[in-house]
Amino acid sequence: MKTSRLPLDWFACGLMFVLCICWGFQQVAIKLTLDDVPSILQLAIRSGGAALVLGALALWQEGRSAFTDGTLLPGIAVGALFGLEFLFISEALNHTSASHVSVFLYTAPIFAALGLHLMLSEERLSPLQWLGVSVAFGGIAAAFLGKGAGPAGNMLLGDSYALLGALAWGATTLVIRGSSLADANPVKTLFYQLFGAALLLTMAAFVTGRTEMQLTERALVSLGFQTIVIALVSYLGWFWLLRRYLASRLSVLSFMTPLFGVTFGVLVLGEKVDLSFIVGAILVVGGILLVSGAELLRSRQQRKALTPSEA
């Protein structure tokens, strides 16, 4: 029997805010160390390191039965999809800017919300919330599309890779929600994903000959951040939220991530911010408020209706 998901509350919104800050910096962290470690190898190392910890933790929590509870097949599926997502991200970062990757990668909630809307009645969005999704995505497009550095052909290729990564990410969400992984231990679910990513990315790195790296101090700090903060802490927090709250609402909140990504890009990489970014940011915040604010207002009204009158 599947567990009912909760509507968003202020705790979920606050935790998503922190997670989006972390996720917004990861593209910058990868870009900073491209000269030291190829992007595909960075993602392979962080996935493999985190998978080792999570695999040991899953075995400690559940013993030998950890992977014989019916989650293995969907686990293999999400591992393959997660690996594809990271593979597309690594290629995208080699051809286009971090801003463009953020724009197209974070169209994933749109794909996930559409799929969940068709799959599960509890995940259906109201017309006002669909308007919020449209406004938020339009704001992201207005803020970042058309910006770039490098030949247009290379950027188009990189943007295409990022869109493919978004499709893989959206499909991962659908597999998790539609299978036994929906109520599985998030440690084990994340292990499946990161192990699959580490395996696929490592093979791809060797096949393409991108295995040379220089473990400078900057590279070690970046890899440590990506492995511990991103691959372990933030992803576990995300899956904890997915087990308790409606995924389509959480996915919409992830629209904040590209804004943080570009902000860090300005501060760390020296990227320029123009009027289109300001306009886009206002639209994104407005769209998020339409979706999450409507959900919070609805839940508050329901709680008031259940509270006995003091009159």
N, C-alpha and C positions, 0 to 999 in steps of 0.2 A: 504494500500500500504506500502510495507516494505522499510525502509530507506536504501540507499546504504551505505556500509561501506567504510572507507578510508584506503589506504595503510598506513603502519607505517611511522611516522615521528620521529624526534629527541625528541619531547616532550613525545610521547607515550613510546619510549624506555627508557627515563629517569624516567618516572613515574613507569614503570614496574620494573626498577632497584631498586627503593625505596621499592616497594611492595614486591619484592622477598627477600629483607633484612628482612622485618617484618615477612614474612611467614617462612623464614629460621630459625628464632628464636623461633617460636611457639612450635615446637616439643621439644626443649630444655626446654622451660618454663614448659611444661607439665611434662617432666621427672624430673625436679627439685623438684616438689611438689607432686610426687606420694605417698610419705609417709604421707602426710598431707591430700590430697584429691584424691580419686580414679580418674583415667583418664576419665572414662565415666561420672562421676559427674562434673568434671572440664568442659568438653565440654557441658554438659547440662546447667550448670550455665551460662556460657558465652553466649550460644545461647539464653537462656531465657531472660537474662538481655538485650541483644541487640535487641531481638524481641519486647520487651515492648516499647523501645524507637522508633523503626522503625514503629511499628504499630500505635502508637500515631502520629508520623510524617506523615504517609500516610493518616490517617483520617483528619489531619489538612490541608493537601495540597489538598485533593480531596473530602473530605466530605463523606457522607453516600454512595455515588456511587463508592467509592474506590475499592470495591470488587465485583461490579456487572457489570463490563465492559468486561466480557468474559475472564478474566485472572484467575478465581478461579480454574477451573479444571486443567489447566497446573500448576497453583500454588501449588495445592495439590500434583501433580506428582513430581515437583522439591523438595517440602518439604520432601516427602518420600525418594527421592534419596539422598538428602543432609543428612538426618538423617542416612541413611544406610552408607553413606561415613564416617561420624563421628563415627558411631558405630564400623565399621571395623578399623578405625584409633585407637580408644581407645583400642581395643583388640590387635591390632598389637603392640602398645607401651608396652603392658604388657608381650609380648613374645620375642620381638626382639629389636635391637638397633634403636636409632633415625636415624642413617645413613641409615640403611636398609629400614626404613619406607619412608625416603625421596626418595630413589632410586625407589622403586616400586610404591609409590603414584604418583610420577611425571612421570610415564608412561601414565597418563591420557591424556596429550596433544596428544599422539600418537593415542589413541582410538578416541578422539574428532576430530582430523584432518582427520582420515580415514572416520569417519561418515560424516563429513561436506564435504569432497571431493566427496562423493556419493550423498549428499543431494543438494548442492548448487554449481552452476557453478562458482560463484564469489569466492568461497573458495578453488578452485583447486590449488594445488601447482605445481610449475614447477619442471622438473627433477632435476635441481640444488638445489632447496629448499628441495626436498625429500632427496637428498643426505645429505643436512645439518641436517635434522631431524635424519637420520641414524647415522651420525657422532656424533651428540650431545648425542643421547641415548647410543651409544657405549661408549662414554667417561664417561657417568655416570656409566654405568655398570663396566667399567674398574676401575673407582675410588673407588667404594663402594662394589661391590659384593664380597663375600668371607670374608668380615670383620665381626667380631661379638664378642659377649660376651654371654656366656651361652650355654646350651646344643644345639646341632645341630637340634634336633627334635623340640625344642621350637622355634628356629629361623626360621625354615622352616614354622611352623604354623603361626608365626607372619608375615613373608614375604607374605604368602598366603592371610592373612587378608588385608595387605597393597595393594596387587594387586586387591582384590575385591573392596577396597575403590577407587582405580584408575578407575575401570570400572564404579562405581557409579558416580564418578565425571565427567567422559567423557560423560556418558548418560545424566547428568544434563545439560551440555553444549548443547547437541543436542536438548533436549526438549525446552530449552530457545530459541535457534535460530530458531526452527521449529514451534513455536507457537506464540500466541499474546504477550507473554512475551518479544519477541525480541525488541519491541518498547515500552514496558511498563516502567513506572517510576521505576528506579533501586531501589529506597527505598522500593517500594512494592514488587518487585521481591526478594530482599534480606529478607524482612519480611517473605514471604512464606517459604523460605529455612530455616531460623533460627527458625521460629515457629515450623515447621515440625521436625527439628532436636531436639529442646528442648523437644517436646512432646515424641518423640520416645526414646530419651536417658534417660529421666526421668523415663519412664515406664520400660525400660531395667534395670536401676539402682535399682529400687525397686524390680523387679522380681529376680534379681541376688543377692540382699542383699548388694549391694555396696553403701550404703548411709551414712556411718560413715565418718566424716571429722573433722579435727582440723584446725580452721581458724587462723593459725599462721600469723605473719607479712609477712613471705615469701609467704604463700599461698594467702594472700590478694593482695599483689603486683602482683603476677602472674595472678590471676583471673582478676584484674583490667586491666592489659596489654592485656590479651586475649579478654576481653569484649569490651574495648574501642578502642584499636589500631587495633586488628585483626578483630573482628566480626563486628565492626561498620565502622571505617575509611578505613581500607584496602579493605574490601569487597565492600564498596560503590565505592571506586576508581576503583576496578576491573570491576564492572558492568557499570560504566561510560565509561570506555574504550571499553567494549564489545558493547556498543550502537553506537560507533563512528568508530571503527577500525575492520579490518578483524580478526576474532577470531582465526583462525588457526595460524596467525603470532604472535598474542599475546601469544597463548598457547606455542609456541616454546620458546619464551623468558622466560617463567616460568621455563625452564631448569636451570636457574641460581640459583633457590631456594635451591636445594640440596647442592650446593657448599657453599652457605652461612650457611646452616644448619650444615654442618660438620665443617666449620670454627668456628661457635659459640660453637659447641660441643668440639672442641679443647680448646678454651679459657675458657669455663665455666665448662664443664664436664670432661676435661682432656683427651679427646680421642686422640689417636695417629694418625699422618698423615705420610704416607709412600710414596714411589716413585709412586705407582699405583695411588694415589690421584693426584699427580702433572701431570702425563701423562693424566689421565682422565680429569683434569681441562683444559688442553690445547686443548684436543679434543672437549670438550663441548663449549669452547669459539669459536673454529674454526667453529663448527656446527652452532652456533648462528649467527656468522658473515655471513656464507653462506646464511642463510635464511633471516635475517633482513637486511643485507647489500645489498643483491640482490634487495630486495623490495625498499630500500631507493634509490639505484642507478637508478632503473627503474623510480621511481616517479620524480627524479631530471631530468632525460633525457626527460621525458614527459613535465615537466614544461619549460625546455629550448626550446623544439619544439614548444610550444605555445607562446613563447615570440617573438615579432616582432624583426627582425634583425635591428641592429643599423647601419649596413653598408650603 
